[in-house]
Amino acid sequence: GDLTSGSQGTLKIYFIDVDQGDSTLIVTPEGRSLLVDIGDDGKIGAVKAAIAHAGLTSIDFFVVTHYHGDHYGGIDKLGLAPGAILITDTIYDRNSEAHLRPGRLSTDDYQEYEATVGTMRRYLRPGREIPIGGGVTIECVIVNGRLKGEYGPITYPVDENGYSVGLVLN
């Protein structure tokens, strides 16, 4: 959908059906973009179609909410021909070392993810903003089971879904 903000232009948000996982594409009035999650390998076509529909040939920022393959598994196919779409700025995630079961680190999806993100990877923490610009702010408000403003150890059980990144867009 489109959100119009006076004379500043239109903020566009696309919700992409990737089965179990969700994918969201945000495009600022200036054309800067953020993709949240991507689905698995089999859903990359739907994500590429949404990106093309938005008139983009690359993505500025990418966020992986958590380490289930239906949220990040297709990232290694995004920048591969034909129809390559590159991520040009930063890839954000919740930090693999934080509360990640050791077995998940060795999965094919995760190994492909790490090889793909390389040095573009940055970790989100509550309160960190993604510098998308143009009067649009995107702030991480929860990650790894911790809300913005909370301190001290987490004293409740959390699973992989509960460690997800939560963002607020203004």
LINZIGI-V935601 format. One record per pair of residues at least 12 apart in sequence whose ideal C-beta (glycine too) atoms are under 10 Angstrom apart, sorted by the first residue. I is the first residue (numbers start at 1). GAP is how many residues later the second one is. D is the distance in Angstrom with one decimal. If there is no record, write none. Layout:
# LINZIGI-V935601
i: {I I}
gap: {GAP GAP}
d: {D D}
This chain:
# LINZIGI-V935601
i: {1 1 1 2 2 3 3 3 4 5 5 5 5 5 6 7 8 8 8 8 8 8 9 9 9 9 9 9 10 10 10 11 11 11 11 11 11 11 11 11 12 12 12 12 12 12 12 12 12 12 13 13 13 13 13 13 14 14 14 14 14 14 14 14 14 14 15 16 16 16 16 16 16 16 16 16 16 16 16 16 17 17 17 17 17 18 18 18 18 18 18 18 18 18 18 18 18 18 18 18 19 19 19 19 19 19 20 20 20 20 20 20 20 21 21 21 21 21 21 21 21 21 21 21 21 21 21 22 22 22 22 22 22 23 23 23 23 23 23 23 23 23 23 23 23 23 24 24 24 24 24 24 24 25 25 25 25 25 25 25 25 26 26 26 26 26 26 26 26 26 26 27 27 27 27 27 27 27 27 28 28 28 28 28 28 28 29 29 29 30 30 30 30 30 31 31 31 31 31 32 32 32 32 32 32 32 32 32 32 32 33 33 33 33 33 33 33 33 33 33 33 33 34 34 34 34 34 34 34 34 34 34 34 34 34 34 35 35 35 35 35 35 35 35 35 35 35 35 35 35 35 36 36 36 36 36 36 36 36 36 36 36 37 37 37 37 37 37 37 37 37 37 37 37 37 37 38 38 38 38 38 38 38 38 38 38 38 38 38 39 39 39 39 39 39 39 40 40 40 40 40 40 40 40 40 40 41 41 41 41 41 41 41 41 42 42 42 42 43 43 43 43 44 44 44 44 44 44 44 44 44 45 45 45 46 47 47 47 47 47 47 48 48 48 48 48 48 48 49 51 51 51 52 52 56 57 57 57 57 57 58 58 58 58 58 58 58 58 59 59 59 59 59 59 59 59 60 60 60 60 60 60 60 60 60 61 61 61 61 61 61 61 61 61 61 61 61 62 62 62 62 62 62 62 62 62 62 62 62 62 63 63 63 63 63 63 63 63 63 63 63 64 64 64 64 64 64 64 64 64 64 64 65 65 65 65 65 65 65 65 65 65 65 66 66 66 66 66 66 66 66 66 66 66 66 67 67 67 67 67 67 67 67 67 67 67 67 67 67 67 68 68 68 68 68 69 69 69 69 69 69 69 70 71 71 71 71 71 71 72 72 72 72 72 72 72 72 73 73 73 73 73 73 74 74 74 75 75 75 75 75 75 75 75 76 76 76 76 76 76 76 76 76 77 77 78 79 80 87 87 87 88 89 89 89 89 89 90 90 90 90 90 90 91 91 91 91 91 91 91 91 92 92 92 92 92 92 92 92 92 92 92 92 92 93 93 93 93 93 93 93 93 94 94 94 94 94 94 94 94 94 94 94 94 95 95 95 95 95 95 95 95 96 96 96 96 96 97 98 98 98 98 98 98 98 99 99 99 99 99 99 99 99 100 100 100 101 101 104 123 123 123 123 124 124 124 124 124 124 124 124 124 125 125 125 125 125 125 126 126 126 126 126 126 126 126 126 126 126 126 126 127 127 127 127 127 127 127 128 128 128 128 129 129 129 130 130 132 135 136 136 137 137 137 138 138 138 138 139 139 139 139 139 140 140 140 140 141 141 141 141 142 142 142 142 142 142 142 143 143 143 143 143 144 144 144 144 144 145 145 145 145 145 145 146 146 147 148 148}
gap: {12 13 14 12 25 26 133 166 25 23 24 129 130 131 129 22 20 21 22 126 127 128 19 20 21 22 125 126 17 18 19 15 16 17 18 19 123 124 125 158 13 14 15 16 17 19 21 41 42 43 12 13 14 21 41 156 12 13 19 21 33 35 36 37 39 40 35 19 20 21 22 23 27 30 31 32 33 34 35 37 22 26 29 30 33 19 20 21 22 24 25 26 27 28 29 32 52 53 55 56 20 21 23 24 27 51 19 20 23 48 49 50 51 16 17 18 19 22 44 45 47 48 49 50 51 52 53 14 15 17 43 48 49 12 13 14 15 16 20 21 23 24 27 47 48 51 12 13 26 39 41 143 145 13 22 25 26 28 29 31 34 28 34 35 37 104 106 110 112 141 143 24 27 28 29 32 33 105 109 32 104 105 106 107 108 110 105 106 107 102 103 104 105 106 23 24 25 29 103 24 27 28 29 57 98 99 100 101 102 104 18 21 23 25 26 27 28 29 54 55 56 99 25 26 27 28 29 55 56 58 96 98 102 104 133 135 12 15 16 21 24 25 26 27 28 29 40 43 50 52 56 25 26 27 28 29 35 56 102 129 131 133 25 26 27 28 29 31 33 34 35 36 37 38 127 128 21 24 25 26 32 33 34 35 36 37 38 39 40 30 31 32 33 34 35 36 28 29 30 31 32 33 34 35 37 69 28 32 33 34 35 36 68 71 28 31 32 35 27 30 31 34 29 30 31 32 33 34 36 39 41 29 32 38 28 12 27 28 30 31 38 26 29 30 34 35 36 37 34 27 32 34 31 33 29 26 27 28 29 31 20 21 26 27 28 29 30 31 19 20 26 27 28 29 30 32 26 27 28 29 30 70 71 72 73 26 27 28 29 30 31 59 61 69 70 71 77 13 16 25 26 27 28 29 30 31 54 55 58 59 27 28 29 30 31 61 67 75 77 102 104 27 28 29 30 32 49 53 57 60 100 101 27 28 29 59 78 96 98 99 100 101 102 27 28 34 77 78 93 94 95 96 97 98 99 26 27 29 32 33 34 37 38 40 42 43 46 93 96 97 36 41 92 93 96 35 38 39 40 41 43 44 39 22 38 89 90 93 94 19 21 37 38 40 41 44 45 34 35 36 37 39 40 35 38 39 12 16 34 37 38 40 41 42 32 33 35 36 37 38 39 40 41 35 39 38 37 36 29 30 33 32 31 33 41 42 43 27 30 31 32 40 41 22 25 26 27 28 29 30 31 25 28 29 30 31 32 36 38 46 48 51 73 75 20 24 28 29 30 31 50 72 29 30 31 46 48 49 50 51 66 69 70 71 26 27 28 29 30 48 49 68 14 17 18 25 27 26 25 27 45 46 47 48 65 45 46 55 59 60 61 63 64 44 60 63 58 59 56 17 20 21 42 15 16 17 18 19 20 41 42 43 15 18 19 21 23 40 13 14 15 16 17 18 20 21 22 23 24 39 40 12 13 14 16 20 21 22 12 13 15 20 38 39 41 37 39 37 35 33 34 31 32 33 29 30 31 32 27 28 29 30 31 25 26 27 28 24 25 26 27 20 21 22 23 24 25 26 20 21 22 23 24 14 18 19 20 21 12 13 14 17 18 19 12 17 19 18 20}
d: {5.8 8.3 8.2 10.0 9.7 9.7 9.9 9.4 9.1 10.0 7.2 9.8 7.2 8.8 10.0 9.8 9.4 5.5 9.1 7.7 5.9 9.4 8.0 2.8 7.4 9.4 8.2 9.2 8.7 9.2 5.8 7.3 7.3 6.1 6.1 10.0 8.6 8.9 6.3 8.2 7.9 7.4 4.3 8.2 8.5 9.7 9.2 9.8 6.4 9.5 7.2 5.5 7.8 9.9 9.9 8.0 7.9 7.7 9.9 9.3 9.6 10.0 4.9 8.5 7.3 6.2 8.7 8.7 9.6 8.7 8.6 7.6 8.1 5.6 5.6 9.8 8.4 4.7 9.0 9.8 8.7 8.1 6.2 9.9 9.3 7.4 7.1 2.9 7.5 8.8 3.9 8.7 9.9 6.0 6.8 9.8 7.0 8.6 9.8 8.0 6.7 8.0 8.2 6.3 9.2 6.7 8.2 8.5 9.5 8.2 9.5 4.5 8.6 5.5 7.9 5.0 7.3 7.8 8.5 9.5 7.0 8.3 3.6 4.4 8.3 8.4 9.3 7.9 6.1 8.3 8.6 9.1 8.0 6.9 6.7 4.8 5.6 5.6 7.6 9.9 7.7 5.6 7.7 9.8 8.3 9.0 4.4 7.1 9.4 9.1 9.8 9.2 9.5 10.0 7.9 5.5 6.5 9.0 6.1 8.2 7.9 9.5 9.9 8.8 9.8 9.7 7.5 7.8 7.3 9.3 6.6 9.3 5.2 8.2 6.9 9.6 9.5 9.7 9.7 9.1 5.9 6.9 4.3 7.9 4.8 9.7 5.8 7.7 7.9 9.0 6.8 4.1 8.7 8.6 9.1 8.0 7.6 8.9 8.6 9.9 9.6 5.1 7.9 8.7 10.0 9.2 5.1 5.8 6.1 7.7 8.0 7.3 5.7 7.8 5.1 5.0 7.1 9.2 9.5 9.2 9.4 8.0 7.5 6.7 4.4 7.4 6.7 9.4 9.7 9.1 6.4 5.8 9.0 6.3 8.7 8.7 7.3 8.9 7.5 9.5 4.9 8.9 7.3 5.0 7.4 9.8 9.5 8.5 9.1 7.8 9.7 9.1 7.8 4.7 8.3 6.6 9.0 9.4 9.2 8.2 7.0 9.9 8.7 7.3 6.6 5.5 8.8 9.5 8.3 4.4 6.7 9.9 9.4 9.4 9.7 9.4 9.7 7.5 9.8 8.0 9.3 7.3 6.2 7.5 4.7 5.5 9.8 8.6 6.6 8.9 6.0 7.3 8.6 7.1 5.4 9.6 9.2 5.2 5.1 8.4 8.5 3.8 5.4 9.8 9.4 7.6 8.6 5.8 4.9 9.5 8.0 5.7 8.6 9.1 9.6 8.8 7.7 9.5 8.1 8.6 6.1 9.6 9.2 4.2 8.8 9.3 4.5 6.5 9.1 9.4 9.3 9.4 9.3 9.0 9.6 9.6 6.9 9.8 9.1 7.2 8.3 9.6 8.8 7.5 9.8 5.7 9.2 6.0 9.5 8.7 9.3 5.5 7.9 8.3 7.5 9.5 8.8 6.7 8.0 9.9 9.9 9.1 9.1 6.1 4.6 7.1 5.0 9.3 7.8 9.5 6.3 7.3 5.0 7.0 8.4 9.5 10.0 7.6 5.6 4.5 7.9 9.3 9.4 7.0 9.3 7.5 8.7 5.4 5.5 7.6 6.9 9.6 9.6 5.6 8.4 6.4 8.2 7.2 8.2 4.9 9.8 8.7 7.7 4.7 7.2 9.0 9.9 8.4 8.4 9.8 9.2 7.7 4.7 7.2 9.3 7.4 7.3 8.5 8.6 6.1 6.9 7.2 7.3 4.2 7.4 9.9 7.5 8.5 9.3 9.4 9.5 7.5 9.7 8.2 7.5 9.6 8.9 8.9 9.1 4.5 4.6 8.0 8.5 8.3 6.3 9.5 9.2 9.4 9.5 5.4 6.3 8.6 5.7 4.3 7.0 7.8 7.7 7.0 10.0 6.2 9.0 5.7 8.9 8.6 8.2 6.4 8.0 6.2 8.3 9.5 9.0 8.7 6.1 7.4 9.2 9.7 7.4 8.8 4.2 8.3 9.7 9.0 9.4 10.0 9.7 9.7 9.6 8.5 9.9 9.6 7.8 7.0 8.3 9.2 5.5 9.3 9.3 9.3 8.8 4.4 9.0 7.8 7.7 9.1 9.4 9.8 8.3 8.0 9.0 7.5 5.8 9.9 5.2 7.3 9.8 8.7 9.5 4.3 7.0 9.9 7.2 4.6 9.4 9.0 9.2 8.1 7.4 9.6 8.8 8.4 6.6 8.8 7.5 9.8 9.3 8.5 9.1 9.5 5.8 7.8 5.3 7.6 8.4 9.1 8.3 4.6 8.7 9.6 4.7 5.2 7.2 9.6 9.4 7.7 5.4 7.2 5.0 8.3 6.6 9.7 7.9 9.5 7.4 9.4 8.5 7.7 6.7 8.1 6.6 6.9 9.0 7.3 7.0 6.2 9.1 9.1 9.8 4.9 5.6 9.7 9.6 5.9 7.2 5.4 9.3 9.5 4.2 7.8 8.4 8.0 7.1 9.4 7.5 8.8 7.6 9.2 9.0 9.1 8.0 9.8 8.3 4.8 9.2 9.5 7.3 5.9 7.4 8.4 7.1 9.4 8.3 9.3 5.5 9.6 7.9 8.2 9.7 7.9 7.7 9.7 8.4 9.5 9.9 9.6 4.3 9.9 9.5 5.1 8.9 5.4 9.5 8.5 6.6 6.3 8.4 8.2 8.9 9.9 8.7 5.9 6.1 6.1 6.0 8.7 5.8 6.1 3.8 7.2 7.3 9.7 8.8 7.0 6.9 7.8 9.8 9.8 4.9 7.9 4.9 9.7 8.6 9.3 9.8 9.8 9.9 7.7 9.5 8.9 9.0 6.9 7.2 8.1 7.2 4.7 5.6 7.4 5.2 8.0 9.6 6.7 5.2 8.2 7.6 6.0 7.1 5.9 8.3 9.1 5.2 6.9 5.2 9.5 9.3 7.6 7.3 3.9 8.8 9.5 7.2 7.5 4.9 7.1 9.4 7.9 8.9 4.9 8.8 8.6 9.2 4.1 9.5 5.6 5.6 9.0 9.4 9.2 8.5 9.3 9.3}
